[in-house]
């Protein structure tokens, strides 16, 4: 596991039922992310959190300084765990995420978070482009229903299509139980 870091993306309060932009399955995905987070901490792996902020009070969600922009307490950063604040969909764009990961000695990433079809997708593809090995914890990610051209696409279909596309792009897709099980096995 040397060289592996956990990257948790945008599991923020506005995505929960009481928030401004609730996602389908966010509570279950966050519980899975918490399981992964606890396993990574127990293994002594680097953990990096990403939090999206919008400067405009007119933004639909993640307005800087609001409770909705805070990372959900279920996956709250521990002392010493870096939090990358981003203002773009891609967590690597305009941030020091790559430098933080390199400083931590990461060559491989385990990614969890939200929204699957936006920020998780962008960070996964950017990480692959930058040469990281990427494992996406598919059951620790959430999205929402979408619509295009008069076709309603339920979140489960958005999730399946996105995960299939990311696997095709080179990411490894695994459930949290397998990932955390690997970490608890003696080597």
Secondary structure, DSSP 8 states (H G I E B T S, - for coil): -TTEEEEEE--BGGGSTTSSS--BTHHHHHHHHHHHHHHHHHHT-EEEEEEE-BS-TTSSS-BTTSGGGSB-GGG---TT-EEEEESSSSTTTTSSHHHHHHHTT-SEEEEEEE-IIIIIHHHHHHHHHTT-EEEEEEEEEEB--EEETTEEE-HHHHHHHHHHHHHHHT-EEE-HHHHHHHHHS--
